Amino acid sequence: MVSAAMPVSFPFDNSYARLPPRFYARVAPTKVREPRIIKVNSALAQLLGLDPAELASPEGAQVLAGNVLPEGAASIALAYAGHQFGGFVPQLGDGRAILLGEVLDANGVRRDIQLKGAGPTPFSRRGDGRAALGPVLREYVVSEAMAALGVPTTRALAAVSTGETVVREQRLPGAVLTRVAASHLRVGTFEFFAARRDREALVTLTEYTLARHYPSATGAAAGAEHEALRLLECVIEAQAELVARWLGVGFVHGVMNTDNTSISGETIDYGPCAFLDEYDPNKTFSSIDSGGRYAFGNQPRIMLWNLARFAETILPLFAEDSAEAVRLASERLDRFNPSFEAAYARVMRAKLGLSLEAEGDTELAADLLKRLASNQVDYTLFFRTLCAAAEDPATDAELLALFGEPAALSPFLQAWRQRCTLENLTPKARADAMRRQNPAFIPRNHRIEQAILAGIRGDFEPFEALTRALARPYDDQPNFAHLAEPPLPEERVEETFCGT
């Protein structure tokens, strides 16, 4: 007698589905023909209280593809709006993503579990609701790398092929990503209700968001009448810290629309994202960013712009008098630049092996970045090599070899070493500290493309190797040394694309 397969179990507790019905649409995933597991993130599954073996089973593939809904699933698509490249779209929403539900992880943190590419929803706007394999692999690789790098981010729990094709510029294999997030609340979520002048929904959303993401800002100590202001303050701080960390690892989001700006302060939506090879503050990769709106060095300014749009949505909650509400919002928004600059200064001091703040540190870092830009020096490779130079000046030759004009670096090295003498650190201790801040491995754009092309052919070994190496980005891994190398000229990726 063959025993029946055990159902895949999720300990759901779905708080968002308990909000009013206008916050979402109830929708079932569209079934696919032949789901097969590409990868299950075992460590993340265990953190979420899930059984990796169950998820990796044929029954797990059915759930992760959307063919079977586990008991207690919410199965909803969230409503939101958004500014896309500066233009407002009053209704966007989850057009190809369905929130299975929420679980409390091992640390008691509430996490969304979402199927991305699970079929059309009421928000699809004539889209097919599907995801191609390439964008699924890209988001899996990059989001998990960002987590290992220490950057707040959504995570990837699983990738599943569907056995079907999707049509983009060509027919491509279909896939579904299981995404995990602190929540899927976005600036665009607030914009959706603000555009409808739905004050009741904005109050509900503000209270819900504070309780879920910033509980220390709620309650009598904060003053109930100031909850909206406290939420704005918390989101500003979180986003200032996030963008500083992006710049630290050379990350270019590529599509920083307000619907891609999370309220929790996580990186979300890895569409045309990329990482710098050579340092260039004006660098863009996204094929749809022809004007450079979301260039690497422009990301702090755009984040402030997005936060201003967020402030506008809850402006009526700040004060009854509109002039006073604007004053209160402006006062908070004025804190973004100092908060970002302080966070970025911390990031750059750590990359330079400086544990204490001193006058001139910001100028020292800025001078270095100008030298990297003018010599087109690989950002990640330079800082990783600088770690060795901190321990042994005899390795300076390796640094100088990265420059077309080696003498261009000498003034910086002299100033940096002079600055290091102000701190009582041994060379080895400084170098070790720097290696914990300057990764050896990032998701190199050309390696991602190679993994995607191999995956489309059915070969997932390059994808597996990349995810294994990127799980330990700060460690020297001789077996994966080739994955740390910059691209050859013919391997360079100059343009990336959205998956829709």
PEVENMO-V816429 format. One record per pair of residues at least 24 apart in sequence whose ideal C-beta (glycine too) atoms are under 10 Angstrom apart, sorted by the first residue. I is the first residue (numbers start at 0). J is the second residue. If there is no record, write none. Layout:
I_J / I_J
This chain:
4_53 / 4_56 / 4_57 / 4_58 / 4_59 / 4_61 / 5_50 / 5_53 / 5_56 / 5_58 / 6_53 / 6_58 / 6_61 / 6_62 / 6_67 / 6_69 / 6_70 / 7_49 / 7_50 / 7_53 / 7_54 / 7_56 / 7_58 / 7_59 / 7_60 / 7_61 / 7_62 / 7_63 / 7_67 / 7_69 / 7_70 / 8_48 / 8_49 / 8_50 / 8_53 / 8_62 / 8_69 / 8_70 / 8_71 / 9_47 / 9_48 / 9_49 / 9_53 / 9_54 / 9_62 / 9_68 / 9_69 / 9_70 / 9_71 / 9_72 / 9_99 / 9_100 / 9_101 / 9_102 / 9_112 / 10_47 / 10_48 / 10_49 / 10_69 / 10_71 / 10_100 / 10_101 / 10_102 / 10_103 / 11_69 / 11_70 / 11_71 / 11_72 / 11_73 / 11_99 / 11_100 / 11_101 / 11_102 / 11_103 / 11_112 / 12_71 / 12_73 / 12_100 / 12_101 / 12_102 / 12_103 / 12_109 / 13_71 / 13_72 / 13_73 / 13_74 / 13_75 / 13_98 / 13_99 / 13_100 / 13_101 / 13_102 / 13_109 / 13_111 / 14_73 / 14_100 / 14_101 / 14_109 / 14_111 / 14_182 / 14_207 / 14_210 / 14_211 / 15_73 / 15_75 / 15_77 / 15_98 / 15_100 / 15_101 / 15_109 / 15_111 / 15_182 / 15_183 / 15_184 / 15_207 / 15_211 / 16_72 / 16_73 / 16_74 / 16_75 / 16_98 / 16_100 / 16_101 / 17_73 / 17_207 / 18_75 / 18_200 / 18_203 / 18_204 / 18_207 / 19_197 / 19_199 / 19_200 / 19_203 / 19_204 / 20_75 / 20_78 / 21_78 / 21_191 / 21_192 / 21_195 / 21_197 / 21_199 / 21_200 / 22_75 / 22_77 / 22_78 / 22_79 / 22_188 / 22_191 / 22_192 / 22_200 / 22_203 / 22_204 / 22_207 / 23_73 / 23_74 / 23_75 / 23_76 / 23_77 / 23_78 / 23_79 / 23_92 / 23_93 / 23_97 / 23_98 / 23_120 / 23_121 / 23_122 / 24_74 / 24_75 / 24_76 / 24_77 / 24_78 / 24_92 / 24_93 / 24_97 / 24_120 / 24_121 / 24_122 / 25_73 / 25_74 / 25_75 / 25_76 / 25_97 / 25_120 / 25_121 / 26_74 / 26_75 / 26_76 / 26_93 / 26_97 / 26_98 / 26_117 / 26_118 / 26_119 / 26_120 / 26_121 / 26_122 / 26_123 / 26_128 / 27_65 / 27_68 / 27_72 / 27_74 / 27_97 / 27_117 / 27_118 / 27_120 / 28_62 / 28_64 / 28_65 / 28_66 / 28_67 / 28_68 / 28_72 / 28_74 / 28_96 / 28_97 / 28_99 / 28_114 / 28_116 / 28_117 / 28_118 / 28_119 / 28_120 / 28_128 / 28_175 / 29_64 / 29_65 / 29_66 / 29_97 / 29_116 / 29_117 / 29_118 / 29_119 / 29_120 / 29_127 / 29_128 / 29_129 / 29_161 / 29_163 / 30_61 / 30_64 / 30_65 / 30_66 / 30_67 / 30_117 / 30_118 / 30_161 / 31_60 / 31_61 / 31_64 / 31_65 / 31_66 / 31_116 / 31_117 / 31_118 / 31_129 / 31_159 / 31_160 / 31_161 / 31_162 / 31_163 / 31_173 / 31_174 / 31_175 / 32_64 / 32_66 / 32_161 / 32_162 / 32_163 / 32_173 / 33_60 / 33_64 / 33_66 / 33_160 / 33_161 / 33_162 / 33_163 / 34_59 / 34_60 / 34_61 / 34_62 / 34_63 / 34_64 / 34_65 / 34_66 / 34_67 / 34_159 / 34_160 / 34_161 / 34_162 / 34_163 / 34_173 / 34_174 / 34_175 / 35_60 / 35_64 / 35_159 / 35_160 / 35_161 / 35_162 / 35_174 / 36_60 / 36_63 / 36_64 / 36_157 / 36_158 / 36_159 / 36_160 / 37_63 / 37_132 / 37_135 / 37_136 / 37_139 / 37_157 / 37_158 / 37_159 / 37_160 / 37_174 / 37_175 / 37_176 / 37_454 / 37_459 / 37_462 / 37_463 / 38_136 / 38_139 / 38_143 / 38_155 / 38_156 / 38_157 / 38_158 / 38_159 / 38_459 / 38_462 / 38_463 / 38_466 / 39_63 / 39_155 / 39_156 / 39_157 / 39_158 / 39_159 / 39_177 / 40_139 / 40_142 / 40_143 / 40_146 / 40_154 / 40_155 / 40_156 / 40_157 / 40_158 / 40_177 / 40_179 / 40_466 / 40_470 / 41_156 / 42_143 / 42_154 / 42_470 / 43_104 / 43_110 / 43_143 / 43_146 / 43_154 / 43_155 / 43_156 / 43_157 / 43_177 / 43_179 / 44_156 / 44_157 / 44_177 / 44_179 / 45_104 / 45_105 / 46_102 / 46_104 / 46_105 / 46_106 / 46_108 / 46_110 / 46_154 / 46_156 / 46_179 / 47_102 / 47_103 / 47_104 / 47_105 / 47_108 / 47_110 / 47_112 / 47_154 / 47_156 / 47_179 / 48_102 / 48_103 / 48_104 / 48_105 / 48_110 / 49_102 / 49_104 / 49_112 / 49_156 / 49_157 / 51_156 / 51_157 / 54_156 / 54_157 / 54_159 / 54_177 / 55_157 / 59_157 / 59_159 / 60_157 / 60_159 / 60_160 / 60_161 / 60_175 / 61_159 / 62_99 / 62_114 / 62_157 / 62_159 / 62_177 / 63_99 / 63_112 / 63_114 / 63_117 / 63_156 / 63_157 / 63_158 / 63_159 / 63_175 / 63_176 / 63_177 / 64_114 / 64_116 / 64_117 / 64_157 / 64_159 / 64_160 / 64_161 / 64_162 / 64_163 / 64_173 / 64_174 / 64_175 / 64_177 / 65_97 / 65_99 / 65_114 / 65_116 / 65_117 / 65_118 / 65_159 / 65_161 / 65_175 / 65_177 / 66_117 / 66_159 / 66_161 / 66_175 / 68_97 / 68_99 / 68_100 / 68_114 / 69_99 / 69_100 / 69_112 / 71_99 / 71_100 / 71_102 / 72_97 / 72_98 / 72_99 / 72_100 / 72_112 / 72_114 / 73_97 / 73_98 / 73_99 / 73_100 / 73_101 / 73_111 / 73_112 / 73_113 / 74_98 / 74_99 / 74_100 / 74_114 / 74_117 / 75_99 / 75_100 / 75_113 / 75_120 / 76_113 / 76_117 / 76_118 / 76_119 / 76_120 / 76_121 / 76_122 / 76_123 / 76_128 / 77_111 / 77_113 / 77_120 / 77_122 / 77_182 / 77_183 / 77_184 / 77_185 / 77_187 / 77_188 / 77_191 / 78_120 / 78_121 / 78_122 / 78_187 / 78_188 / 78_191 / 78_192 / 78_200 / 79_122 / 79_183 / 79_184 / 79_185 / 79_186 / 79_187 / 79_188 / 79_189 / 79_190 / 79_191 / 79_192 / 79_257 / 79_258 / 80_185 / 80_186 / 80_187 / 80_188 / 80_189 / 80_190 / 80_191 / 80_192 / 80_193 / 80_194 / 80_195 / 80_257 / 80_258 / 80_312 / 81_185 / 81_186 / 81_187 / 81_188 / 81_190 / 81_191 / 81_256 / 81_257 / 81_258 / 81_259 / 81_260 / 81_305 / 81_308 / 82_186 / 82_187 / 82_190 / 82_255 / 82_256 / 82_257 / 82_258 / 82_260 / 82_304 / 82_305 / 82_308 / 83_187 / 83_254 / 83_256 / 83_257 / 83_258 / 83_259 / 83_287 / 84_254 / 84_255 / 84_256 / 84_287 / 84_288 / 84_289 / 84_290 / 84_292 / 84_293 / 85_256 / 85_257 / 85_290 / 85_292 / 85_301 / 85_304 / 85_308 / 86_256 / 87_187 / 87_190 / 87_194 / 87_257 / 87_308 / 88_124 / 88_187 / 88_190 / 88_194 / 88_256 / 88_257 / 88_258 / 89_190 / 89_191 / 89_193 / 89_194 / 89_195 / 90_121 / 90_122 / 90_124 / 90_187 / 90_190 / 90_191 / 90_194 / 90_195 / 91_122 / 91_124 / 91_185 / 91_187 / 91_188 / 91_190 / 91_191 / 91_256 / 91_257 / 91_258 / 92_120 / 92_121 / 92_122 / 92_123 / 92_124 / 92_187 / 92_188 / 92_191 / 92_258 / 93_117 / 93_120 / 93_121 / 93_122 / 93_123 / 93_128 / 93_183 / 94_119 / 94_120 / 94_121 / 94_122 / 94_123 / 94_124 / 94_125 / 94_126 / 94_127 / 94_128 / 94_499 / 95_119 / 95_120 / 95_122 / 95_123 / 95_126 / 95_127 / 95_128 / 95_129 / 95_130 / 95_175 / 95_498 / 95_499 / 96_120 / 96_122 / 96_128 / 96_130 / 96_175 / 96_176 / 96_178 / 96_183 / 96_268 / 97_128 / 97_175 / 98_178 / 98_180 / 98_182 / 98_183 / 99_177 / 99_178 / 101_180 / 101_182 / 101_211 / 102_179 / 104_179 / 104_181 / 108_181 / 108_211 / 108_212 / 109_181 / 109_182 / 109_210 / 109_211 / 109_212 / 110_153 / 110_154 / 110_156 / 110_179 / 110_180 / 110_181 / 110_182 / 111_153 / 111_178 / 111_179 / 111_180 / 111_181 / 111_182 / 111_183 / 111_184 / 111_263 / 112_156 / 112_157 / 112_177 / 112_178 / 112_179 / 112_180 / 113_153 / 113_156 / 113_176 / 113_177 / 113_178 / 113_179 / 113_180 / 113_183 / 114_156 / 114_157 / 114_159 / 114_175 / 114_176 / 114_177 / 114_178 / 115_153 / 115_155 / 115_158 / 115_174 / 115_175 / 115_176 / 115_177 / 115_178 / 115_268 / 115_498 / 116_158 / 116_159 / 116_161 / 116_165 / 116_173 / 116_174 / 116_175 / 116_176 / 116_177 / 116_178 / 116_498 / 117_161 / 117_175 / 117_176 / 117_177 / 118_161 / 118_175 / 124_499 / 126_499 / 127_165 / 127_166 / 127_167 / 127_173 / 127_499 / 128_165 / 128_499 / 129_161 / 129_163 / 129_164 / 129_165 / 129_166 / 129_167 / 129_171 / 129_173 / 129_174 / 129_175 / 129_498 / 129_499 / 130_158 / 130_161 / 130_165 / 130_171 / 130_173 / 130_174 / 130_175 / 130_176 / 130_498 / 130_499 / 131_164 / 131_165 / 131_166 / 131_167 / 131_169 / 131_170 / 131_171 / 131_172 / 131_173 / 131_174 / 131_451 / 131_455 / 131_498 / 131_499 / 132_158 / 132_159 / 132_160 / 132_161 / 132_164 / 132_165 / 132_171 / 132_172 / 132_173 / 132_174 / 132_175 / 132_176 / 132_451 / 132_454 / 132_455 / 132_459 / 132_498 / 133_167 / 133_171 / 133_172 / 133_174 / 133_447 / 133_448 / 133_450 / 133_451 / 133_452 / 133_454 / 133_455 / 133_496 / 133_498 / 134_167 / 134_171 / 134_174 / 134_176 / 134_269 / 134_270 / 134_271 / 134_451 / 134_496 / 134_497 / 134_498 / 134_499 / 135_159 / 135_160 / 135_161 / 135_172 / 135_173 / 135_174 / 135_175 / 135_176 / 135_177 / 135_178 / 135_451 / 135_454 / 135_498 / 136_174 / 136_176 / 136_447 / 136_450 / 136_451 / 136_452 / 136_453 / 136_454 / 136_455 / 136_459 / 136_461 / 136_462 / 136_465 / 136_466 / 137_176 / 137_269 / 137_270 / 137_271 / 137_272 / 137_273 / 137_442 / 137_444 / 137_447 / 137_448 / 137_450 / 137_451 / 137_462 / 137_495 / 137_496 / 137_498 / 138_176 / 138_178 / 138_268 / 138_269 / 138_270 / 138_272 / 138_498 / 139_174 / 139_176 / 139_177 / 139_178 / 139_269 / 139_450 / 139_462 / 139_465 / 139_466 / 140_269 / 140_442 / 140_446 / 140_447 / 140_450 / 140_451 / 140_462 / 140_465 / 140_466 / 140_469 / 141_250 / 141_266 / 141_269 / 141_272 / 141_273 / 141_274 / 141_441 / 141_442 / 141_444 / 141_447 / 141_469 / 142_176 / 142_178 / 142_179 / 142_180 / 142_265 / 142_266 / 142_267 / 142_268 / 142_269 / 142_272 / 142_442 / 143_442 / 143_465 / 143_466 / 143_469 / 143_470 / 144_248 / 144_250 / 144_269 / 144_274 / 144_438 / 144_440 / 144_441 / 144_442 / 144_447 / 144_465 / 144_466 / 144_468 / 144_469 / 144_470 / 144_472 / 145_244 / 145_245 / 145_248 / 145_250 / 145_265 / 145_266 / 145_269 / 145_272 / 145_441 / 145_442 / 145_469 / 145_472 / 146_179 / 146_265 / 146_266 / 146_469 / 146_470 / 147_438 / 147_440 / 147_466 / 147_468 / 147_469 / 147_470 / 147_471 / 147_472 / 147_473 / 148_244 / 148_247 / 148_248 / 148_250 / 148_436 / 148_438 / 148_440 / 148_441 / 148_442 / 148_469 / 148_472 / 148_473 / 149_244 / 149_247 / 149_248 / 149_435 / 149_436 / 149_438 / 149_472 / 149_473 / 150_240 / 150_241 / 150_243 / 150_244 / 150_245 / 150_247 / 150_248 / 150_250 / 150_265 / 150_266 / 151_181 / 151_237 / 151_238 / 151_240 / 151_241 / 151_244 / 151_245 / 151_261 / 151_263 / 151_264 / 151_265 / 151_266 / 151_267 / 152_179 / 152_180 / 152_181 / 152_241 / 152_244 / 152_250 / 152_261 / 152_264 / 152_265 / 152_266 / 152_267 / 152_269 / 153_178 / 153_179 / 153_180 / 153_181 / 153_182 / 153_183 / 153_261 / 153_263 / 153_265 / 153_266 / 153_267 / 153_268 / 153_269 / 154_178 / 154_179 / 154_180 / 154_181 / 154_265 / 155_179 / 155_269 / 155_466 / 158_454 / 158_459 / 158_462 / 158_466 / 160_454 / 160_457 / 160_459 / 165_498 / 167_496 / 167_497 / 167_498 / 167_499 / 168_496 / 171_455 / 171_498 / 172_454 / 172_455 / 172_456 / 172_457 / 174_454 / 174_498 / 176_269 / 176_498 / 178_267 / 178_268 / 178_269 / 180_261 / 180_263 / 180_265 / 180_266 / 180_267 / 181_211 / 181_212 / 181_261 / 181_262 / 181_263 / 181_264 / 181_265 / 181_267 / 182_207 / 182_208 / 182_211 / 182_212 / 182_261 / 182_262 / 182_263 / 182_265 / 182_267 / 183_261 / 183_262 / 183_263 / 183_265 / 183_267 / 183_268 / 184_208 / 184_211 / 184_212 / 184_234 / 184_261 / 184_262 / 184_263 / 184_267 / 185_256 / 185_257 / 185_258 / 185_259 / 185_260 / 185_261 / 185_262 / 185_263 / 185_267 / 185_268 / 185_305 / 185_309 / 186_234 / 186_238 / 186_256 / 186_257 / 186_258 / 186_259 / 186_260 / 186_261 / 186_262 / 186_305 / 186_306 / 186_307 / 186_308 / 186_309 / 186_310 / 186_311 / 186_312 / 187_256 / 187_257 / 187_258 / 187_259 / 187_260 / 187_261 / 187_262 / 187_305 / 187_308 / 187_309 / 187_312 / 188_257 / 188_258 / 188_261 / 188_262 / 188_309 / 188_312 / 189_230 / 189_234 / 189_257 / 189_262 / 189_308 / 189_309 / 189_310 / 189_311 / 189_312 / 189_313 / 190_257 / 190_258 / 190_308 / 190_309 / 190_311 / 190_312 / 191_258 / 191_312 / 192_312 / 192_313 / 193_308 / 193_309 / 193_311 / 193_312 / 193_313 / 193_314 / 193_315 / 194_312 / 196_315 / 198_313 / 198_315 / 198_316 / 201_227 / 201_312 / 201_313 / 201_314 / 201_315 / 201_316 / 202_226 / 202_227 / 202_313 / 202_315 / 202_316 / 204_230 / 204_262 / 204_312 / 204_313 / 205_229 / 205_230 / 205_231 / 205_312 / 205_313 / 205_316 / 206_230 / 208_233 / 208_234 / 208_262 / 208_263 / 209_233 / 209_262 / 211_262 / 211_263 / 212_237 / 212_261 / 212_262 / 212_263 / 212_264 / 212_265 / 213_237 / 213_262 / 213_263 / 213_264 / 224_316 / 224_317 / 224_318 / 225_316 / 225_317 / 225_318 / 225_327 / 226_313 / 226_316 / 227_310 / 227_312 / 227_313 / 227_314 / 227_315 / 227_316 / 227_317 / 227_318 / 227_324 / 227_327 / 227_328 / 228_310 / 228_313 / 228_316 / 228_317 / 228_318 / 228_324 / 228_327 / 228_328 / 228_330 / 228_331 / 229_331 / 230_262 / 230_309 / 230_310 / 230_313 / 230_316 / 231_306 / 231_309 / 231_310 / 231_312 / 231_313 / 231_314 / 231_316 / 231_317 / 231_327 / 231_328 / 231_331 / 231_332 / 231_334 / 232_330 / 232_331 / 232_334 / 232_338 / 233_262 / 233_263 / 233_264 / 234_260 / 234_261 / 234_262 / 234_263 / 234_264 / 234_305 / 234_306 / 234_309 / 234_310 / 234_331 / 235_264 / 235_302 / 235_303 / 235_306 / 235_309 / 235_310 / 235_331 / 235_332 / 235_333 / 235_334 / 235_335 / 235_338 / 235_339 / 236_264 / 236_331 / 236_334 / 236_335 / 236_338 / 236_339 / 236_342 / 237_261 / 237_262 / 237_263 / 237_264 / 237_265 / 237_338 / 238_262 / 238_263 / 238_264 / 238_299 / 238_302 / 238_303 / 238_305 / 238_306 / 238_309 / 238_335 / 238_338 / 238_339 / 238_342 / 239_264 / 239_299 / 239_302 / 239_303 / 239_306 / 239_334 / 239_335 / 239_336 / 239_337 / 239_338 / 239_339 / 239_340 / 239_341 / 239_342 / 239_343 / 240_264 / 240_338 / 240_339 / 240_341 / 240_342 / 240_343 / 240_345 / 240_346 / 241_265 / 241_266 / 241_298 / 241_302 / 241_339 / 241_342 / 242_266 / 242_298 / 242_299 / 242_300 / 242_301 / 242_302 / 242_303 / 242_335 / 242_339 / 242_342 / 242_343 / 243_298 / 243_299 / 243_338 / 243_339 / 243_340 / 243_341 / 243_342 / 243_343 / 243_344 / 243_345 / 243_346 / 243_347 / 244_342 / 244_343 / 244_345 / 244_346 / 245_272 / 245_274 / 245_295 / 245_298 / 245_299 / 245_302 / 245_343 / 245_346 / 246_275 / 246_280 / 246_295 / 246_296 / 246_298 / 246_299 / 246_339 / 246_342 / 246_343 / 246_346 / 246_347 / 246_368 / 246_378 / 247_342 / 247_343 / 247_345 / 247_346 / 247_347 / 247_349 / 247_350 / 247_378 / 247_382 / 247_436 / 247_437 / 247_438 / 248_274 / 248_275 / 248_346 / 248_350 / 248_378 / 248_379 / 248_382 / 248_436 / 248_437 / 248_438 / 248_441 / 248_442 / 248_472 / 249_273 / 249_274 / 249_275 / 249_276 / 249_277 / 249_278 / 249_279 / 249_282 / 249_295 / 249_377 / 249_378 / 249_379 / 249_382 / 249_438 / 249_441 / 250_274 / 250_275 / 250_295 / 250_298 / 250_441 / 250_442 / 251_275 / 251_279 / 251_282 / 251_283 / 251_284 / 251_285 / 251_288 / 251_293 / 251_294 / 251_295 / 251_296 / 251_297 / 251_298 / 251_444 / 251_495 / 252_284 / 252_285 / 252_293 / 252_295 / 252_298 / 252_301 / 252_302 / 253_283 / 253_284 / 253_285 / 253_286 / 253_287 / 253_288 / 253_293 / 253_294 / 253_295 / 253_298 / 253_495 / 253_496 / 253_497 / 254_285 / 254_287 / 254_288 / 254_292 / 254_293 / 254_495 / 254_497 / 255_285 / 255_288 / 255_292 / 255_293 / 255_297 / 255_298 / 255_301 / 255_302 / 255_304 / 255_305 / 256_292 / 256_293 / 256_301 / 256_305 / 257_301 / 257_304 / 257_305 / 257_306 / 257_307 / 257_308 / 257_309 / 257_312 / 258_305 / 259_293 / 259_305 / 260_301 / 260_302 / 260_304 / 260_305 / 260_306 / 260_308 / 260_309 / 262_309 / 268_497 / 268_498 / 269_442 / 269_495 / 269_498 / 270_495 / 270_496 / 270_497 / 270_498 / 270_499 / 271_494 / 271_495 / 271_496 / 271_497 / 271_498 / 272_442 / 272_444 / 272_447 / 272_495 / 273_442 / 273_443 / 273_444 / 273_447 / 273_492 / 273_493 / 273_494 / 273_495 / 274_378 / 274_379 / 274_441 / 274_442 / 274_443 / 274_444 / 274_447 / 274_492 / 275_371 / 275_377 / 275_378 / 275_379 / 275_441 / 275_444 / 276_375 / 276_376 / 276_377 / 276_378 / 276_379 / 276_380 / 276_441 / 276_443 / 276_444 / 276_445 / 276_485 / 276_486 / 276_490 / 276_491 / 276_492 / 276_493 / 277_371 / 277_372 / 277_374 / 277_375 / 277_376 / 277_377 / 277_378 / 277_380 / 277_381 / 277_401 / 277_485 / 277_491 / 278_367 / 278_368 / 278_369 / 278_370 / 278_371 / 278_372 / 278_373 / 278_374 / 278_375 / 278_376 / 278_377 / 278_378 / 278_379 / 278_381 / 278_382 / 279_371 / 279_372 / 279_375 / 279_378 / 280_368 / 280_369 / 280_371 / 280_372 / 281_372 / 282_372 / 282_378 / 282_493 / 283_493 / 283_494 / 283_495 / 284_444 / 284_492 / 284_493 / 284_494 / 284_495 / 284_496 / 285_494 / 285_495 / 285_496 / 285_497 / 286_493 / 286_494 / 286_495 / 286_496 / 286_497 / 287_494 / 287_495 / 287_496 / 287_497 / 288_494 / 288_495 / 295_378 / 296_368 / 296_372 / 298_339 / 299_335 / 299_336 / 299_339 / 299_340 / 299_342 / 299_343 / 300_335 / 300_336 / 300_339 / 302_335 / 302_339 / 303_332 / 303_333 / 303_335 / 303_336 / 303_339 / 304_332 / 306_331 / 306_332 / 306_335 / 307_332 / 307_335 / 346_436 / 347_382 / 347_436 / 348_418 / 348_436 / 349_432 / 349_433 / 349_435 / 349_436 / 349_437 / 350_381 / 350_382 / 350_385 / 350_386 / 350_433 / 350_436 / 350_437 / 351_382 / 351_385 / 351_389 / 351_415 / 351_418 / 351_419 / 351_429 / 351_433 / 351_436 / 351_437 / 352_382 / 352_385 / 352_386 / 352_388 / 352_389 / 352_390 / 352_415 / 352_418 / 352_419 / 352_422 / 352_424 / 352_426 / 352_428 / 352_429 / 352_430 / 352_431 / 352_432 / 352_433 / 352_434 / 352_436 / 352_437 / 353_415 / 353_418 / 353_419 / 353_421 / 353_422 / 353_424 / 353_429 / 353_432 / 353_433 / 354_422 / 354_423 / 354_424 / 354_428 / 354_429 / 354_432 / 355_421 / 355_422 / 355_423 / 355_424 / 357_418 / 357_421 / 357_422 / 359_414 / 359_418 / 360_418 / 362_414 / 363_411 / 363_414 / 363_415 / 363_417 / 363_418 / 364_411 / 364_415 / 366_410 / 366_411 / 366_414 / 366_415 / 367_408 / 367_410 / 367_411 / 367_412 / 367_414 / 367_415 / 368_411 / 369_407 / 369_411 / 370_402 / 370_404 / 370_407 / 370_408 / 370_409 / 370_410 / 370_411 / 371_401 / 371_402 / 371_407 / 371_408 / 371_411 / 373_402 / 373_403 / 373_404 / 373_407 / 374_401 / 374_402 / 374_403 / 374_404 / 374_405 / 374_407 / 374_408 / 375_401 / 375_402 / 375_403 / 376_401 / 376_402 / 376_403 / 376_407 / 376_408 / 376_485 / 377_401 / 377_484 / 377_485 / 377_486 / 378_437 / 378_441 / 378_485 / 379_437 / 379_438 / 379_439 / 379_440 / 379_441 / 379_443 / 379_472 / 379_483 / 379_485 / 380_437 / 380_439 / 380_441 / 380_483 / 380_484 / 380_485 / 381_408 / 381_437 / 382_433 / 382_434 / 382_436 / 382_437 / 382_438 / 382_439 / 383_433 / 383_434 / 383_437 / 383_438 / 383_439 / 383_440 / 383_441 / 383_473 / 383_475 / 383_483 / 384_437 / 385_411 / 385_412 / 385_415 / 385_430 / 385_433 / 385_437 / 386_429 / 386_430 / 386_431 / 386_432 / 386_433 / 386_434 / 386_435 / 386_436 / 386_437 / 386_439 / 387_430 / 387_433 / 387_434 / 388_412 / 388_415 / 388_416 / 388_426 / 388_430 / 388_433 / 389_415 / 389_416 / 389_419 / 389_424 / 389_426 / 389_427 / 389_428 / 389_429 / 389_430 / 389_431 / 389_432 / 389_433 / 389_434 / 390_425 / 390_426 / 390_427 / 390_428 / 390_429 / 390_430 / 390_431 / 390_433 / 390_434 / 391_426 / 391_427 / 391_430 / 392_416 / 392_426 / 401_485 / 433_473 / 434_473 / 434_474 / 434_475 / 435_473 / 435_474 / 436_473 / 437_472 / 437_473 / 438_469 / 438_471 / 438_472 / 438_473 / 438_474 / 438_483 / 439_468 / 439_471 / 439_472 / 439_473 / 439_474 / 439_475 / 439_476 / 439_479 / 439_480 / 439_482 / 439_483 / 440_465 / 440_468 / 440_469 / 440_470 / 440_471 / 440_472 / 440_473 / 440_474 / 440_475 / 440_476 / 440_479 / 440_480 / 440_482 / 440_483 / 441_469 / 441_472 / 441_482 / 441_483 / 442_466 / 442_468 / 442_469 / 442_472 / 442_482 / 443_469 / 443_482 / 443_483 / 443_484 / 443_485 / 443_486 / 443_490 / 443_492 / 444_486 / 444_490 / 444_491 / 444_492 / 444_493 / 444_494 / 444_495 / 445_484 / 445_485 / 445_486 / 445_487 / 445_489 / 445_490 / 445_491 / 445_492 / 446_481 / 446_482 / 446_483 / 446_484 / 446_486 / 446_490 / 446_492 / 447_492 / 447_495 / 448_486 / 448_490 / 448_492 / 448_495 / 449_482 / 449_486 / 449_490 / 449_492
